[in-house]
């Protein structure tokens, strides 16, 4: 019978659909939720109090097949508390409170993807995290951390590391390219103070990554490469002392998409076309005879090319990750040192920006990580797309939509393991000290210490999970806060028959 169905083209196979639903409730004493309750959580939680329902569904690609496809969707809805931001009202010639809160309902994910051999294409909204570094225990990738809501985009590249021909597996390559568009115009408009500064709308997005890795089956394996992301196109409005000073538009068509990727022509540098940020990434992993692994890594950031030649001193994220084998009480630990103090020096002078100037020497500095004089900060819906140790614009209750405290240093520790077969734990701790940014130094540095303890319990009901966390912030990045969060979720797999 099976043979007959196959010959008729009606053979059935299983198609797995994973459904997850749950509710999250949080409460805290500060203006916002404590740092670790929101950081690297895909932009789903920022406010001091809230209750949210979520529903997710996805079908993952089968990487063992030559051709496969996947899709997914996720939606959030509920209530989160409000925050007052300052706004200038020209009619009254005064600043007053502008009360804002996150959307009551929003679409978090909606995507489709296909793969052929080792190449995949994904289109839509899809949550992403660091490809190279630990997103659960680390402080967050400098370029793509999973801290903010996803940007709608089309992304094509290798599904995983692929062997480079004629290297016998000793050298592998991984990389991809994405183009998208920010859809958060309303967020920036609702949080800007409309007094001094600028606001960008309809900005395009580009991301690219390339990594090379030595043979992973060997005790020592090294991965080296780079990431970069860019904002380009759209329009920018400039305000000065409460008045609209100028608005100008930049094209984001096919020509600009090519130029932002290949800036080879005259005046095609990234500075003229858009705002580009990137990092040099390196990871070296050693596997001991007992199976334990130790990884050392760094990310060296650069902004608009100033730090590409490593002119920004010791700036970077420097980390160690230890993964023991066979230990239930400790499954992983990460220790990181973070330094963004140099930023290629305090002076930036490009003679090309000032035609006719007699000062022909050039000084490329004041990198001002995540900020740009034309585009909004490197953020989506107010949360930075990179590492959250740089405080996001959403936390600026004065109505400034910049990363005001990116000139900083600190350290970060994360660990996780199991207390029992049904109970897991995670602990996170970091300390940050900020001196302002490249253009606005603080007379007195500000600091913050943040900590979180998290317990996840999986009861006897298959697919049911309960997670509770307590977190505390002490300092001014942005403020003191103490609170907790509880999430109850259920995940189930449904095997649907399909005909082939």
Order of alpha helices (4+ residues) and beta strands (2+ residues): alpha-beta-alpha-beta-beta-beta-beta-beta-beta-beta-beta-beta-alpha-beta-beta-beta-beta-beta-alpha-alpha-beta-beta-beta-beta-beta-beta-beta-beta-beta-beta-beta
